[in-house]
Amino acid sequence: MKRLFIVLIAVCMLLCACGVKHDGIYTVEEMGASYKTQGRTIVYDGKGIALLSSADSFEFNADCEGKVSVTLVGENMDDPLHDTQVFFTAYVDGTRLDIRPEVKQGEYELVLAENLEKGEHHFRVVRQSEWENGRVYVKQINTTGELLEAPADREIFIEFIGDSIATGYGNMPEIEYETDWNGHPIWEDATQAFAYMAAEKLDADYSIVAISGIGTIGGYWGFTMNDIYDYYPRVDEEDYNYAPERTADIVVVELFSNDHATMREDGYTPNDIAAKGKELIEMARAKHPDSKIVVLPGAFYNKFETMINEELGGVENGYYCADVPLNTAGKSGHPDVQGHTEACDALVEVLEPIIAEIKR
C-alpha cells in the first residue's frame, strides 16, 4: 500500500509538471522554460519578464482553445512631463493582428484570441515603443490549455546598435492624434523599422540596442552609446553588465546621425567620430567575439570605410562598411514605413552573403 501511495504521488506530480491539469493561469515561475524572449530581457523577481526597449518580444506555444491573453504590467508611466505609454504588436500563428495594444501604468490584459479553435498555436507580443516610454513586465499567460515547448531559436542571431532610425522614431506620420508631434510614441513602431524588418526577412533572432538621439561622442543625452552599451537597457544601473546567453553572429551598427548633428556645436571632428565609432565596434566584438560587424556610417561612409579597412582589417577580419537608403518622409525628417522597407531590403542584400558565409 505504501508503495502504491508513493507511485500515485509521483504520477500526480508528473501530470502537474506536464501541464495536464492547470487553472489556466501561468505565472512566470510556472512557465519555466516554456517561453522565448528576444532583446536584452531579464526576469525581475516579483515583477515579471521585463520588456524594456524597442522590439523586445515575448512568445510561447500552447495547446489551447477559446480565449488567450497575456497580462502585462506598466511601470514608470505616471510622469506628467513625458508621454509615457508603450504600444505593442501581436501575432497569432505568425499572422500580425490588426490591433495596437497600449500599455499604461498598472495591469493590462492583452487579448490575443477570443474564439480560437482547439489545437497547437504560437503567440508573440513585441514592444513597439522605445526605452524612455516606460517599463513593461510580462506577469502571466492566461489560457484554457497547456504550454508546450518554447519556440526554437533561429539559426542566425543579429544585434543592432542604433539610434532613432533603428527604433522607428516618427515612422508613422499619417496617424491623426489630438496632440502635436513632440516625439509622442503613437507615431513610432519599432516593428516597422528597418532593423526588426531585416531580422524577420532573414528569419533571424535579434536584439535591438537603440535610443533616439544617441551617438558615440555627441547626441542629445547626458550619455553616449559607448557609455551605456555594456549595461543597456538598464541605463540607470551602472553596476549591471549585460552578459548575453547567446552571442550574435552579426552586429549591425547604425548611430552616427546624432554625432553629425551635434558635431559643430560640441566642437569635435569626423576623425573624433570615427575614433569613437571604432571604440564601439571593438566593444561589440568583445561582447560577441565571433561576430561579423556591419557598419552603416551614413554621412561618414568614406571616413569609416578607410578606418575599417586600414585599422580593423576590413572584410578579412569580419568588418564591413555599407550604405542603405533612408528617406525623410516621416516625422521630424525620419524615414516613414516605406523608407524603412527600402532600407531593410538594401540591408538584407548586404547581409545575405555574409549569412551564407557563416553557414558554410
SULWO-V605658 format. One record per pair of residues at least 12 apart in sequence whose ideal C-beta (glycine too) atoms are under 6 Angstrom apart, sorted by the first residue. I is the first residue (numbers start at 1). J is the second residue. Records with the same first field share a line. If there is no record, write none. Layout:
I: J, J
This chain:
19: 146, 147
24: 143, 144
25: 140, 142
26: 140, 141
27: 140
28: 48, 49
33: 150
34: 147, 150
35: 60, 150
36: 59, 150, 151
37: 58
38: 57, 205, 206
39: 56, 207
40: 207, 233, 242
41: 56
47: 137
48: 137, 138, 139
49: 138
50: 137
51: 127, 136
52: 135, 233
53: 131, 233
54: 130, 167, 190, 208, 210
55: 126, 190, 196, 208
56: 127
57: 126
58: 125, 138
59: 124, 151
60: 123
61: 122, 148
62: 121, 143, 145, 147
63: 120, 145, 146, 148
64: 143, 144, 145
65: 116, 118
66: 116, 144
67: 114
68: 112, 113, 143
69: 109, 110, 111, 112, 142
70: 110, 125, 141
71: 109, 139, 140
72: 103, 108, 110, 136
73: 107, 137, 139
74: 103, 104, 105, 134, 136
75: 135
76: 134, 135
77: 104, 105, 134
78: 105
83: 184, 185
84: 133, 134
85: 102, 104
86: 103, 129, 133, 134, 136
87: 100, 102, 128, 129
88: 101, 125, 127
89: 126, 128, 191
90: 112, 125
91: 124
92: 112, 113, 123
93: 121, 122
103: 136
126: 191
128: 189, 190, 191
129: 185
130: 167
131: 211, 233
133: 185
153: 205
154: 203, 204, 205
156: 204, 249, 355
157: 205, 246, 248, 249
158: 199, 204, 206, 250
159: 207, 248, 251
160: 195, 208, 252
161: 209, 253
162: 210, 254, 255
163: 214, 255, 257, 258
164: 212
165: 254
166: 195, 208, 210, 254
167: 190, 210, 212
168: 188, 189, 190, 192, 193
169: 188, 212, 334
170: 187, 330, 331, 332, 334
171: 192, 330, 336, 337, 340
172: 187, 189
173: 330, 331, 336
175: 187
181: 331
187: 331
192: 337
193: 340
194: 340, 343, 344
195: 208
197: 344
198: 344, 347, 348
201: 348
209: 232
213: 258
215: 258, 259
216: 259, 276, 277, 280
217: 259, 268, 272, 273, 276
218: 259, 262, 266
219: 258
225: 255
226: 279, 280
229: 283
247: 288
248: 288, 291
249: 358
250: 291, 292
251: 284, 288, 291, 293
252: 294
253: 295
254: 296
256: 297, 298, 300
257: 298
259: 273
260: 299
270: 300, 303
274: 303, 307
278: 307
281: 293
292: 318, 354
293: 319
294: 320, 322
295: 321
296: 322, 324
301: 323
304: 321
305: 321
308: 321
322: 350
324: 343, 346, 347
325: 342, 346
326: 339, 343
327: 339
